[in-house]
Amino acid sequence: MTYEKAGKIAAETLQYGKRLIKVGTPLIEVTSKVEEKIAALKGKTAFPPQISINNIAAHYCPDKNEDTVFKESDLVKLDLGVHIDGHIADNALTVNLGDDKNLEIIKASKDALKEALTLFKPGTKMNEIGKAIEEVIVGYGFNPIKNLSGHEVKPYDLHAGLTVPNFDNKDETKLKENQVFAVEPFATTGDGYVKDGKKSGIYGLTQVRNVRSGREVLKFIVDNFRTLPFHRKYIVEKFGDFKASFGLRMLEKEEILHHYPQLVERSNGLVSQAEHTVIVKDKPKITTKI
């Protein structure tokens, strides 16, 4: 039941966050309130809440003192995750702050997700899911983002094992009962590939070993996040800017931490996203559905 409990908190928080997204509101205000909401509901963040706008597909997380605000015409993706004892629920949606022309691209990713979720039954092949997603998105006149995918989740492991393609990638791996997946179609007006953008401030632990520099920071990361992604602002809040920046830099240099880049549609196309977490069953169990 832990996956379901995390899913309920994630779903409620996503709808709460959606209501906060308004022209003129600072991005950091939304992510901060989302984090507070997750804590109030007795969950923990599985990764830093992300707000990726327009051509940025993923991994944009506002820093503590950032003053960026939502603008009219923005196409806003809100992506958040919750865990309870490492059991993860990951969900996302897209909000249109512009005119009605962006409603179709939002519908494309939503309908692709809806179609894909029906297929999460034992024995379904991965490429069948990708084919269904691609057909819906292309049917709306957009492209799926081919080098982004959904992902299997396991306790304390956000990207575990198998990936869920957003196109027919010919992968005939079959689903097994009780596997858990985050399914996230991305639709774009661009050519359908992302490239690395600026550093996001989001880090992930890749290994643990003895180090001479940054030991205190590393211990804090292991104790509080394990292998789940976290943002530098959490480290700054604990250690102050100088010690946090030095520790993160040393741990990245030692390849103990990976610093995730923002992911940007390479032809600068607009991007929409829709996401749910699902457990593979004869009747698929969507944990993040209200």
N, C-alpha and C positions, 0 to 999 in steps of 0.2 A: 504493500500500500504506500510505501515511501515515495515511489515515483509519482503516484497519483496525487499525493499530498503536495509535493513540490510543484506539480503541474497546476493544481488549483491556485496556489499562491502566484505562480508565474502568470497565469491567465488573468487573474484579478488585477495584478500590478500592471500588466500591459494595457488593459482598458483604462486604468487610472492614468497611466502615462500619456495615453492618446489624448485624453481630455485636457492635458496641460500644454499640448503643442499648439501655440497660437502666435500669430505675427507679433513681433516685438518682445517675446519672452526669451530670456537667455537660455541657451542650451544647458549650461551647468545647473540652472535651477531645476530643469526637468530631470536630469540624471541624479541630482542630489535627492530630490523628493522621491524618485523611484527607489533609490537605495534605502531611504528611510521607510518606505512602504513595505518593502520586502522584510526588513527587520521587524517592523510592527506586526507583520503577519507570521512571525516566528520562522522565517526562512533565512537563508544566506545567499549572497550573490554568487552565481556559478562563474561569472565573468563580469567585467565592468559594463554597465549598460551603455549601449552605443547608439549614437544618433548620426546617421550618415545621410547626407543631403545631396540631391540631384545626381551628378555623375559619380559621386563616391558611393561605392556599393557596400562597403563594410569597414569596420575597425576605426571609425571616427569616434573618439571619446574626449569630450571637452575637459581641459585641465582646470584646476581649482580656481585660478584667477582669470580665466578666459571670459571675454565679454561678448562673444559672438551671439547674435540673436536670430530668431527665425524671421525670414523675410517673405513678403508676398511673392507668390509664384514658386516657393520652395516645394520640392517633392521629398518628404522626410521619411526615412526608415528608422523605426525604433525597434531595437533588438535587445532582449534581456533574457537572462537565465537565472534560475533559482536552484539551489540544492538543499537537500536535507540529508545529513550524514553521507554526503557525496553523491546521492541519487539526484540526477539532474533533469530539469525541465527547461527547454529552450524554445522561445517563441518570438515572433516578430510580425510587424504590420507596417503598412505605408500610409502616410497621411498627406493629403493634397492641400497645400496652402495657396494654390494658384487657381486658374480658371478650369473649366470642365474638360479641357482637352487632355488633362492628365488622368482622368477617371478610367479611361480604357486600359492604360498600362497597369494601373492598380488592379483592375479586374482580371487582367491576364495572369498575373502571378497568383492572385487569390483562387481563380478557377483552376489553374494548373495544380495548386496545392490540394484543392478539394478532390480533383480527379486522382491524384497520386495516392492520397491517403486510403482510398478504397482498395488499393492493391497490396497493402501491407499485411499479407496473409502468408502462412507457411507455404513455401514452394514457388512463390513469385520470383521471377528473375529480375536482377537489378536493371538490366537494359530495358525491360518492359516498363518499369517505372519512369526511366529517363525518356523513353519514347512517348509516353503519355504526357509528360510535362512539356516536352518539346512541341508536340502536336497542338496542344492548347495555346501555348504562347505564340507560335508561328501563325496559328489560326486568327489571332488578334492583330497580326501584322507586325509583331515584334520578334526579337531574337532572345533565346535563353542565353544566360552567361555560362559558357561551356567549361571554363576553368574555375568555377565555384560549384560547390556541391553540398548536399546534406551529409550527415555523418552519424555513424553509430555512436551511442553514448554508453559508458559503463561507469561504475562508481569512481568518482574523482577523476574521470577521464572523459573530457568533452569531445575529443576527436579520436574515437577508439575504433581501430580496425576498418570496417567497411565504409565506403562512401556511397552516397545516393546521387547518381548523375542527373543533370538537368537536360540531358539529351540521350539519344540512343548510342551508348558507347560500346555496345556489343558485349558487355560484361554479363555472363550467364550465371553468376553466383546466385544461389537460391536463398531466400529468407528462411530463417528458422524461428519456430515459436518462442516467444518471450524475449527476442532481441528488441532493443530499444533504439529508435532512430529520431534524430531531428531532421525534418524534411523542409527544405527551404528553396523553392523556385525563385529565381531572379529573372525578371524580364527587362529588356533594354531597347531603347531606340537606336543604340549603337550597333557595332558589329559583333558583340557577344563575347568579349574577353576582357578581363581586368588586368591591370599592371600594378606594380608596387608604386605607391605614392610616398608621402612624407611618413616619418616615424609617428606611431600612434600614441606612444606612452604606455601601451599595453605590453606586458611581459608574460612569459611562461617559463616555468622551471623545466630544464631538459635533463639535468643530472644533479646529484648531490655528492660532493666530496669535500675534503678538507681544503680550506683556502687560507691564505695569509691576510688578505684584505677583503673586507666586507662580510666577515663572519657573523656579526650581530644582525646585519640586514638579512643574510641568508637564513639564519635561524628563525627570524620573524616570518619570512616568506614560507618556509617549510611548515612552521607551526600554524599559520593562519590560512594558507591557500593550498598547501601541498602542490599538486601538479596543475591546479586550475589557474587560468589567466587572472592577472591583477593589473591595476594601473599604478603608475609611479606616484600619483597623488596620495595613495594609501601609505606609501613608504615615507613620503614627505611629512604627512601628518604625524607619523610616529617618531621620526628621527630628525626632522628639520631638513631644509633644502640642501645644505652642503653635504651632510653625512649621507643622505639618501642618494643624491646624485653621484657621489663618489662610489658608494657601495654598488649601485646599479651598474655604473660604468665598469667597475672592476669585474663584477660577476658576468657581465656580457662579454668582456674581453676574454675571460676564462672559459667561455662557452657553457656556462652553467645556466645562464638565462638567454632566452631568445626574445628579441624585441620585434614585435609584429609591425609591419608597415600598414598604413591605410591602403585600401584596395580601390583603385579608380578605374572606371570603364575606359579602355584605352583610346576609344575614338570620341570620348567626352559625351557619350549618350546618356540620357536620363535612365535611372535604374529604379525599379520597384522590387519589393521583396514581400513574401508571405511565408510564415513558418509555424509549424506545430511540432510537438513531440508525440510519437506514437509507439505503442507496444504491439509487436507482431502477434496477431491472434487470428482465428478463423473469422471473427468479427473484430477488425482492428480497433484497439483501445487508444483514443486520442486523449492524452493526459492533460493537455493545455486547452481543452475546449470548455467553455463556460456553459 
